[in-house]
Amino acid sequence: TSTSAGAMLTTTFSGASTFTGTTSNTVGLTKEGNGTLSIGSNSSFAGGLVLNAGTLNLNGNSLSVSSLSGGSAGTVSNSSTNTLAILTANASGNSTFSGVIQDGVGSVGLTKSGLGSLTLAGNNLYTGTTTVAGGMLVVNGSIQTDVSIAGGAFLGGSGTIGTNTVGALSGAGTISPGSSTGAAGILNAYTFDPSAGLGAAFEFTSAGLPDFTQPTNSLNDVLNLMSDAADPFAGSLFTTANTIDIYFNVDSNHAGGTFTGGLFVNFGAGGFGSSFDLISAVQNATISYWLKSTNSEPTARTFNGVHYESLASSAVTLNAVDATVNIIGGFITEFTVAPVPEPNSMILAGIGIAVATWSLRKRRRRSPETGTGTVSAKRGG
């Protein structure tokens, strides 16, 4: 069947069926029921795919959808032998898929394109490629592949990418743990390869340690690199091409503080034997610091809906300390921020300086009889 212009196809059945046509314009598909719907040729659903139950069999074909959503009872698979079937979510909006993407006889790959976000909430078992070509892929469940992130694209979430042998992050995009709505999180991945310019963005909401028992609301973002043997940075050091943005999302930082979070590596992985090894690996990155703005005027940057102003790098000290994540010992970065004066204190200090200056000038102009100040006299003839 070939369909166009504004339709929404809904199928509900418990048996098996094959979709043999292509679609265009705003057509979408909703899959209900426990049956299997197979794709008979390369297809696209510009109106989106809602997979609430049963199996969508890619059958060796590529499928492009404007959004991917559905409940935990839905499955995407591939029954075609020795083929890689690619599912592309070309999303301009935000959607969540709670089901499972998994291999069949053939493997499945996932590409996220478009400016929107796709959240994977289920535990996915596909082994094909994962590419973030645009927008943001949020992994709150798990995937079992390496991930390539293109420049300008983002990978986030508080789930797990790979295992202790797969799940390498690469590309020129940005890793941003936690949710796209701003909750801090702990994202687990195998390794982080900085060689192509991969960057990171971390949001800290509280001085001190992250709450490692709450990966979806950990107070401070953490990228936990799970490799226990291989170099967690794939044999490369960070350079100025790697941008790391640190966002201090706190209402007040007038007292300063030490914020622990960011990058975590396992003890012994790639020869990392001390916190100094972690600092040595990342210290040459281009690190920018941002402090939450209390000003209602337009500010330097907005991140996860929060307004920030630039914070001088001289006000922040980068360090690394011993830590334990998931019973595994290792090293984690931390950032100590110098106290920022209260605005009222700065005003009062300014007034005090002005008063002191005025008083000093006044004393200097007083007469000699007072015994203070200096006297300027004109010499007569």
N, C-alpha and C positions, 0 to 999 in steps of 0.2 A: 504494500500500500504506500502511496505517496500522498502526503497531506501538507497543506499550507495554510497560512493566514489565520492565526488566532485560536486554533483548536487545542483542547486538552484531552489527550487520549487516556482513558482509564481502563485497565484490564484487571479482572478479578476471577481467578480460577484455581483449581487444585491440580490440574493436569499439566500438560506441556503444550507450548505453542511457539511459533516462530514469526518474528516480525521481519518481513522481507524487503521493505522499501526504505526510502530516505525521507527525511522531513526538512522543512525550511521555515523561515520567518519565525513566528512565535509559538510554534507547536511544542507541547510538553507531554510528558508521559508520567502517569501515576500507576505504579504496580502494587496491587493488593492480592491477597490470597497466597496460599502455600505453593502454588505451581511454579513452573520454570518458564520464563519467556526468553527465547533465544533471538539474538540479533543476526539477521541473515546476510547483511552487507554493511559496509561502513556507513554510519548514520550520525545524525546530529539532532538534538532536541533543543531548539533555541528557547523553548518555554520552560526548560528545566526537567529534571528527573526526580520524582518522589518515589522512593523504594521502601514501602512500608512492610512488605512481607514477601516471602518466597525468594526465588533466585532470578537474577538477570544474568543470562549467559551471553558473554560477549562473542563466543563462538569463533574466536580468531580474528574478529573485526575490531576496528577502532570506533569509539563512540565519543562524541563531543556533546556536552550538555552545558547550558548556561548556569545551572546550579545543581547541586547534588544534596539531597536531604532524605530523611526517612528514619524509621524507628529501628530498634535493635533486632527485629525479626527479618530484616532484609539482607540479602547476600549478593555480591557481584562476583562472578567466576568466569572461567574460560575452559570450555570443553574441547578445544581444538588442539590436537597433538603437535608438540614442537613449535608452537607459535607464541609470540608475545602480543597480547591484545592491550591497547592503550586506552584508558578512560581519561578523558580530558574534561576538567571542570573549568569552563571559561566564564568565571563568575564576576559580575559587576557589583553584586550585593553580597550579603553574608548569609551563609547557610551551614547547617550541621547535619552530618550523617552519622547515625549511631549504630549502623549495621556493620557488616564485615566485608571487606574486599579480600579475596583469597584466590590462590591458584586453583585450577582444576587439573586436567591433563596438561594443559598449556599454562603459561604464566601470565600474570596481569601486571601492568604498570600504571602509574598514576601521574598525570600532569596537571598542575594548578596554574591557570593563566587568568588574565583579567585583573581588574583593580580591586575586586572584593576579597573576602576571606572564606575559606572552607575549613570547617572544624571537623576532625575525625575523632569521634568519641568512643568508637569500638576498638577491639583488639584485632587488628588486621594481620593477615597471614600471607599476603602476596609477596613475591620475591623479585618482581621485575623492577624497572627503574622508577624512581620518584624524582620529579622535576618540579621546582617552583619557578615558573617562568614569569609570573607577575602576581601582584597582590600578596596575600598572606595565607600560608598553610599552617593551621593550628592543630597540633597533635596532643590531644588530651587523653587518648587511649594509647595505642601502640602501633608501630609499623616495624617491618623486619627488613628494611632495605637501607642502602646509602641514600643520601639526599643531596641533590645539586640545587643551589639557590642562585638565580640570576641576579645581576646587578639591579638594584631598585626593588627587589622582592624580599619577602620576610618569611622566616620560619619561627613559629612560637609554640606555646602550649606548656603543659605541665605533665606530659606523658613520657613515653619511652620510645626512642628511635634505635632500632637494632638490638644487639646483644653485646656481649664482651668480645665479639669477633666481627660483627658487621654493624653498620650504622654510622658510616663516615659522613661528615658534613663538609661540603666543598662549594666552590663558586665565588661570586663577587657580591652576594647579597648580604643580608643582616640576620643574625640569630637573636631573637628577642623572647626569652622565656616568659611564661605567664600568659594571661589572657589578653585579647585585644581590647578588653574593656577596662584593663588597668590592674587587676588583681595580680600580685606578685606570685611567681611559681618556680618550681624546680623542673627543668627539662633535662632528661637523660639522653645522652648520645654516646656513640663509641669514640669517635675522634673528631677533631676540628682542624681542617687543613687551611692554613692562612695563605698559601702560596699564590692564590689567584685574587687576593684582596678581600677575602671574607671578613665581615665585621660583626659587631655585637652591640646590643643595647640592653642595659640593665637598669631596672628601677628599684630604688631602695625606699622603704616606707618607715623604717625604724632603725635607730642606732643599735648595734649589737649583732648577735648571730641570727641567721635565718632560722625559721622554725622548720627543721628538717622533717618533722612528723606531719606537716601539713603541706604537701607538695603543690596543692592548688591554691594555697593562701599562705605562703611561706614568709611573709613580711618583706623579704628581700629576694630578688631574682637570683637564681643560680643555674649555670649550665654545668651539669655533672658529667664529666667525660669518663665513661665507664671502663675504658681500656685498662687492663691490669698488667699488660706486658708491653704492647706496642706503644710507640711514642704518641702521646695524646694529641700532639700537634703535627702528626704525620711527617716528622723529620724536618719541619720548617720553623723558622723564627718569625715573629711578627715584625712588620716593617711599617713605615709611614703610610703605606697603601692600605693597611688594616685600620679601620676606624672603630673605636670603642666609645660609645656615649654612655655616661653615667648620670642618671637622673635621681636627684635627692628629693623625693616626694614627701617632704615634711613641712608642717605648718610653720615651724620655727627652728632655726638652726643657730640661734644667737649664742648658745653655749658650746657650739661645735659638737663633735662626736666622731666615733669610729663605726663605720658601717661595713659589716662583713657580708660578702656575697660576690657574685660574678662568676669567675672561673674556678672550678674544682677539678683537681687531678689526683689520681690514686698514687699512693706511695710506691715507688719502684717502677712505675710505668715509664718506659722509654728512658730509664735511668734517673728519673726524678727522685732524688734522695733527700732533698731539703726544700724549704720554702724559697730559698734563694734561687733554685733552679726554675721555679715558676715565674718569679720576677724577671729573671734573665730572659725568659722566652717571650714575655709580653711587653717589656718596658719600652721598646722602640715603636710600638703602635701609636697612632694618632689618637690620643685620649682626650675627650672633651667632657667637661663637667657642667651640669645644669642644676640650678636650685629653683624649687617651686616659687612662682611669683605670687605676691599678694597684691600686685598692682592690677587694676581693672583695665588699664590701657593695654594696647597690643604689645605682646612680648616677643622675645627672640624666637621661641619655638613652642609648639604644642605637641605633646606626646601622650598617647592614650587618653586624650581629652583634658589633659592638665597643662596649664601654661607654665613655662619655665623661662628663666633668665640665665644668661651665661655666667659661670662661676670661674674665676681665674684659676688656672692650673697651679699657680703658686700657693693657692689656699688649700690644696689637697695633697696629701702624702699617700703614695701607693705602697702597699706592703703585702706580705703573704704570711699566713699562719697555719699551724697544724689544725686539722679538723677531721671529723668523722661523719660520713654520709652512708646510710644503709649499712652500718657496722663496718664499713671499709675506711681505713685511715688514709689520709692524704693531706693535700695543701689547698688552701683557698685564698683568693685575693681579698684584701680589705682596704678601705679608704678612710683616712682620718682627715676631717675637715676642720680648719681653724675656725675659732668663734667669729661669728658675724655680729657686729654691734647692733643693738636695738636702734631703730630709727629715732626714737625719742631721746635715747642716750646721745646719739650723734648730734641732735639739735641742741641739747643742753650743753654738750661739750663745746659746740660752736659758740653758744652764747657766753659760756664761761671764758673762752679764749678772747672773745671780743671785749668783755668787761675788763679782763685783766690787762689787755692792751691799752684800753682807754684809761684805766687807772694809772698805769705806768707812765703814759704820756702826760697825764695831769700832774703827777708828782715831779716829773722832770721840769715842768714849767713853773713850779712854785718858787717863792722868793728865797734868798740866802738865809734869812733869819730863821727859817724853819729847820735849817741844819740838814736838809736833804736836797737831792736834785743837783742840777748843774746850773751855772750862771753864765750868761753871755753878756759882756759889757763892751760898750763902744769906747775906745780910747780917745780922749780929747786932747787938744793942742794948747 
